[in-house]
Amino acid sequence: MVPLGIAYLRGWAPRWTPGSTRRAARARGAAALALYAGAMTPAVLGLAGVPADRLLPLRIVAGPCLTLVAIGLTLWAYAVDRRPAT
């Protein structure tokens, strides 16, 4: 997911994806990286030995919030791609 997210951030898209604008590709890249960060935050904090009571709000909130941000960016990119050209 990280290499694909970085490629999208740079405005590149794999051949198997439908053609889209650079702006939408960058939004997809940001969404992919936000989803990855949201999934990794609780695990990394647990492995780092951070006490559960000290950063509990970060552990609980970071994952779902970053996931919702990723979903919002993906929906925005989809809407931009489907908008009729003027």
Contacts in CASP RR format, 6 or more apart in sequence:
PFRMAT RR
TARGET T0000
AUTHOR 0000-0000-0000
METHOD contacts of the structure
MODEL  1
MVPLGIAYLRGWAPRWTPGSTRRAARARGAAALALYAGAMTPAVLGLAGV
PADRLLPLRIVAGPCLTLVAIGLTLWAYAVDRRPAT
1 32 0 8 1.000
1 35 0 8 1.000
1 36 0 8 1.000
2 32 0 8 1.000
2 33 0 8 1.000
2 36 0 8 1.000
4 14 0 8 1.000
4 29 0 8 1.000
4 32 0 8 1.000
5 28 0 8 1.000
5 29 0 8 1.000
5 32 0 8 1.000
5 33 0 8 1.000
6 29 0 8 1.000
6 33 0 8 1.000
7 13 0 8 1.000
7 14 0 8 1.000
7 29 0 8 1.000
8 25 0 8 1.000
8 26 0 8 1.000
8 28 0 8 1.000
8 29 0 8 1.000
8 30 0 8 1.000
8 32 0 8 1.000
9 26 0 8 1.000
9 29 0 8 1.000
9 30 0 8 1.000
9 33 0 8 1.000
11 22 0 8 1.000
11 25 0 8 1.000
11 26 0 8 1.000
12 25 0 8 1.000
13 19 0 8 1.000
13 20 0 8 1.000
13 25 0 8 1.000
18 81 0 8 1.000
19 81 0 8 1.000
20 28 0 8 1.000
20 77 0 8 1.000
20 80 0 8 1.000
20 81 0 8 1.000
21 80 0 8 1.000
21 81 0 8 1.000
23 80 0 8 1.000
24 77 0 8 1.000
24 78 0 8 1.000
24 80 0 8 1.000
24 81 0 8 1.000
25 77 0 8 1.000
27 73 0 8 1.000
27 74 0 8 1.000
27 76 0 8 1.000
27 77 0 8 1.000
27 80 0 8 1.000
28 73 0 8 1.000
28 74 0 8 1.000
28 77 0 8 1.000
29 73 0 8 1.000
30 73 0 8 1.000
31 69 0 8 1.000
31 70 0 8 1.000
31 71 0 8 1.000
31 72 0 8 1.000
31 73 0 8 1.000
31 74 0 8 1.000
31 77 0 8 1.000
32 70 0 8 1.000
34 66 0 8 1.000
34 67 0 8 1.000
34 69 0 8 1.000
34 70 0 8 1.000
34 73 0 8 1.000
35 66 0 8 1.000
35 67 0 8 1.000
35 70 0 8 1.000
37 62 0 8 1.000
37 66 0 8 1.000
38 62 0 8 1.000
38 63 0 8 1.000
38 66 0 8 1.000
38 67 0 8 1.000
38 70 0 8 1.000
39 63 0 8 1.000
39 67 0 8 1.000
41 58 0 8 1.000
41 59 0 8 1.000
41 62 0 8 1.000
41 63 0 8 1.000
41 66 0 8 1.000
42 59 0 8 1.000
42 62 0 8 1.000
42 63 0 8 1.000
45 55 0 8 1.000
45 58 0 8 1.000
45 59 0 8 1.000
46 59 0 8 1.000
50 59 0 8 1.000
52 59 0 8 1.000
END
